[in-house]
């Protein structure tokens, strides 16, 4: 913490021996060296901090804690670059992005899109191949109870091909209006991603069978939540997008810190210089992360910024 000069100097009457009275004159605090001030001001310069939203930045009530917000502001005010990496689309992430001091493009759609919220445009994106329509039809035919959401490129609202309790829950959480379709062809292409929503126990049991419907299509599968399994373009993960973002910002891998909690964060955790799994993370993340953070209800971002500051100050490796 910087010290400031004090003007509260105690003056004693002339001729009085201060030491004899058991007192010493209080001297002003030294003025901080300009180099020290600049160092504090730019403490986090050259670092990139990227966080997942649900289950990491946000608490169980989908809120940003004051502690997390204050830490992020201090990080950016002292030179750091901060952004989000989420499976959400731009419209869903924007209320949070508007509240926080994002000073780098955000990773959306689980790595399909890199979006600049300040400019309101995508700076990089991928779309699904047409072959994914065959995968979708095979999954829909084999599992009639599974919920299906289709996300066309650039759309703010997904199309709901097949509804169930999990898609209804997702729609309620995200604030999506109903947009039902009876066939995939009603959703204009190209598509950014397809989301399957089902009971966690059923997804656990049938994920391998669902993925087997790929049959050569060039796509990625990612379990983004206990209830969600997604189809993404081949090579589109949060980790691949993070590497692209590091190149855009010219920030080295060793200065990149990424936080996450679920399997869609795994590649990002692997590819960051320091991958941090919050305490509530999936076991696979906890086993692969370089550092284990606190629970997402205990201000995980503030904890990460405090750890980085200790490392920069040489107090922790």
Secondary structure, DSSP 8 states (H G I E B T S, - for coil): -------------TT--TTTTT-----------HHHHHHHHTTTTT-EEEE-IIIIIS-TTS---HHHHHHHHHHHHTT-EEEEB-SS-HHHHHHHHHHTT--S-EEEGGGTEEEETTTTEEEEE----TTHHHHHHHHHHH-TTSEEEEEETT-SS-EEEE--HHHHHHHHHHT----B-SSGGGS-SSEEEEEEE--HHHHHHHHHHHHGGGTT--EEEEEEETTEEEEEETT-SHHHHHHHHHHHHT--GGGEEEEE-SGGGHHHHHHSSEEEE-TTS-HHHHHH-SEE---GGG-HHHHHHHHHHHHHTTS--
